[in-house]
């Protein structure tokens, strides 16, 4: 059989019929990172993870341009050979300090940053992953040699059952096996925050290490924006993050104890056999990090907008789930209805993100909305007006707004930074 035979049914008509034609649609010119030209109309981009609105900031743009002029567009090699610049090391040093870790390594993508975890998962080890983790964490487990176990999303009782079973039945060495608990800090579809205190308490009780993917919380949560760990006053063992969200670039970072990062530099294929992150991307992330640390009002702004968006949608009758973050999922049951609403929203001037199976379970389809610190109050009102019009037409919300709703209180940072270093681990 021809190995390419499986591809032939994937015609343009197949994509349209299965609702997949809403993906890979190209935007035209963009305006201030908040609007863009899309198929003949100007739309508000409500699907970007540029949370702090820095991708169009002149200081970030200038840093990228200056780096290109100084170093060129590519370094032509891996970090291990000819691709390391002092610029990379400066970003790594600053990120490690910011994230409350000893050392960090920067990669060309956030996906690769998570794949870099694979060498930690050796034969005889056990990995316990939240069911809703990002696909790149699943891929890291697949590339490693440890046995993987999935626990129900956010269900600490189920996780403890799995940990107990591993010890009791001697799975892969039982109590003596190396154990890792993998979780997103903020889950990219549901928008909810992991129970990091609960996870670390279980980790302490069962001799496990905790790894957190902070792609959607770095720059947003915590007194200084350092992410979920800082938000809870805890230090996970290892933290990964994409640079394409709050840091307005493209790339990834993994941070942890210095010996762990050194080990991974010489064992992780995701780092050893890939070209170095481009000078422009590194310089842009470095400039964005400096702005993030000196302009906390951006973080305050995006959280304020998120709370108003959540509660504005809920007041209309929409269900935004358990999210308390700038990731706002609007439940729209049914693939066809979700995709149709996406198209009608585009026609109404709002570009959101449809999430259907297999990204979510069938029957739990959502339109994900993310606003940035650069969006205006007027744009927020336009998004709410478009959702009201389209939602009523689709029968997702009632013709008349409900008399009451349960308000969302966003995951605001503490009033002041923690007085001392993060706690390394909770004990039972």
C-alpha positions, 0 to 999 in steps of 0.5 A: 500500500502507498504510504501516502494513501492516507493523505488523499481524502484530505481535500479542501472539501474535506476540511470544509465538511469537517469544520477544519477550514477555520485553521491555518487562515492567513492574516494580512497587515496587523495594527498595534498587535490588536487588529488585523486585516482578514479576508477583506475586513479589519478584525480585533485579534482576540486569539493572541497570547501576546499577553502584555502587548509587547510584540509591537512595542518600539523598544522590542522591535528596535532590539530585534532589528539591532540584533539582526544588523549586528549578528545576522538573521541566523547563526548557522549552527547549534548552541553546542558548536557555533550558535552560542552568543553572549546574548543567549547567555545574558537572556538565560541568566536574566530568565533564571534569576527572574524565574527563581531558578539557578540556571536556564537554557533557551531554545528555538521554541517552547515545544522544544523546551518541553521536549528537553525534559525527555532525558530526565525520564529514564527506564524505570522512572514514572511520570504522572501527567495532568490529562489536560497538559499541553501536547508538548509535555505528552511528547516529552513523555513519549520520547523518554523511557519512563512509564507514563500515567495520566491523572484526571484534570486537576484531580489530586485524589486520582493522582494520589491513587496513582502514586500509592499504586506505584509504591504498593505494586512496585511499578517500575521500581515502586517506591525507589523509582524516580517520579515526576509530576508534570503540569501546566501552570495555566492550562491553555484551553480551560484557562484554569490554574493548577493546584500547585500547593496540592501537587507539591505536597503530594510530591513531597509525600511520595518522593516526586519532583514537580515540573511546571510548564509556565507558558501561559502564566510567566509574565502574567501571574505572581507579584513580579510576573514570574508565574504560577510558582511565584503566585503560590509562593513556591518553587517547582523543581523545573520550570519551562515556558514559551517565549512567544507569549508575554515575552513577545518573541519565538522560543522556549526556556527551561530553568532549574538547578544548575546541574540539571540544566548542564546535564540536559545540555549534553543529553537532550536532542531537542537542544543538541541537534537544532540550530540556535534561537535566532539573534532577533528572537533572543534580543526581542525576548530580552527587551520584553523581559526588561519591560515586563520587570519595569512596567507592572501596569501591563500585567495589571491591565491584562488581568483587569481586562480579563476579569471584565471580559469574563464577567461581561460574557457571564452577564450575557449568559455565557459559560466561561468555565473555571478559568480565573486567568486571561485565557477565557474559554466560552463553551459552545457545545457542538463542532458545527455550531462552534465553527459557525459561531467562529465564522460569524464572529469574524464577520462581526469583526472579532477573530477568536480561536475555535477549540474542537475535538481532538483538542477538547472532548467532543461536547466540550467545544469552546471559543477561546478568547485572549485579550492583551494589555494593548487592547482598549476598553472600546475593543473590549466592548466591541468583543462583548457586543459581537459575542452577544449578537452571534451568541443569541443568533446561535442559541448559545445564550438566551434572548434576554440576559440572566438576572444574575451570574456568578462573577469571576475574580481573576487570579490577581497577584499579591499586593507586594512581592514575597519577602524571601525566596520561594519555598522549595517544597511543601512537606506533609 
